[in-house]
């Protein structure tokens, strides 16, 4: 997770992008939002949709008035990016990196490739695991170091041994 020094927080940015991704019904708006707000390049969207980058450029520029034939994959990419941003734990560049990178939860496949292969549920499950790990890490980092951790059920706290000089 990156830290931001500007007035815009990751949560604010994520909220604006999430709202745009969930409220936008025109596919051209969704494709433009991928490009402009998330900095997903045409190759990323093309990879997920299974089309050529020039096709994505036509979608984005509105020069191609035809309906996107691969709307299902574009919609899956929209839903996934919205989910990741809604967590409030990731900035747009971190979402982009996650989508592009090999993922151990996906047997080292890339999420963009699996969206193209219509394996949205598998990618979403990996995204959910990733967010849960980030949430756990955030909680772990918020607990002060000298705070006693809860003991497992049935365990008893043992007093530290005293040295012979303390006796």
C-alpha positions, -999 to 999 in steps of 0.1 A, spaced: 0 0 0 14 34 -9 12 65 11 -1 97 -4 11 132 6 -16 150 -14 -50 161 0 -68 133 -19 -68 102 1 -68 67 -14 -102 61 1 -116 93 -16 -101 84 -49 -114 49 -47 -148 61 -38 -150 84 -68 -137 57 -91 -160 31 -76 -190 53 -81 -180 60 -117 -176 23 -124 -208 13 -108 -230 41 -121 -217 42 -156 -239 23 -180 -225 34 -213 -196 11 -222 -177 40 -237 -177 57 -203 -165 26 -186 -136 21 -211 -127 58 -207 -127 55 -169 -104 25 -171 -80 46 -192 -83 80 -176 -88 73 -139 -71 39 -134 -45 44 -161 -52 9 -175 -38 12 -210 -55 -1 -241 -34 -32 -240 -47 -41 -205 -84 -37 -215 -78 -55 -248 -61 -83 -229 -91 -87 -206 -116 -84 -234 -97 -106 -259 -96 -79 -286 -69 -58 -302 -58 -26 -286 -69 -6 -316 -105 -18 -309 -103 -5 -274 -90 29 -287 -121 30 -310 -144 22 -281 -128 49 -260 -129 75 -287 -165 67 -296 -154 63 -332 -168 27 -330 -205 31 -324 -211 -7 -324 -218 -25 -292 -189 -41 -275 -190 -78 -285 -169 -86 -254 -191 -67 -230 -191 -96 -205 -153 -94 -200 -154 -55 -199 -182 -57 -173 -162 -83 -153 -132 -60 -153 -155 -31 -142 -169 -52 -113 -135 -64 -102 -118 -30 -102 -148 -15 -84 -146 -43 -57 -108 -37 -52 -113 1 -50 -143 -2 -27 -120 -18 -1 -104 15 5 -71 -3 9 -57 1 -26 -49 31 -48 -56 29 -85 -20 21 -94 -20 -8 -69 -52 -21 -85 -36 -19 -119 -5 -37 -107 -26 -65 -91 -45 -69 -124 -14 -71 -145 8 -93 -122 11 -130 -118 -9 -141 -87 0 -170 -65 -37 -174 -55 -44 -179 -92 -16 -205 -98 5 -176 -111 -19 -167 -138 -26 -130 -144 -61 -117 -135 -65 -99 -168 -59 -132 -187 -84 -151 -165 -110 -124 -171 -106 -129 -209 -110 -167 -203 -143 -159 -184 -130 -171 -151 -144 -141 -132 -154 -160 -101 -119 -174 -97 -104 -140 -100 -129 -124 -76 -121 -151 -50 -84 -143 -53 -92 -106 -50 -113 -113 -18 -84 -133 -3 -60 -104 -12 -82 -78 5 -86 -100 36 -48 -103 39 -44 -65 35 -71 -60 62 -54 -84 86 -20 -67 80 -36 -33 87 -51 -46 120 -17 -62 129 1 -30 122 -24 -10 143 -17 -31 175 11 -15 196 41 -38 200 38 -40 238 1 -50 237 -4 -86 250 -18 -107 222 -48 -130 231 -38 -165 240 -52 -195 222 -82 -211 240 -71 -232 270 -36 -217 272 -24 -200 304 -1 -170 306 32 -179 322 52 -154 342 87 -147 329 114 -166 347 134 -146 372 171 -146 371 191 -157 401 202 -121 407 165 -110 411 157 -137 437 
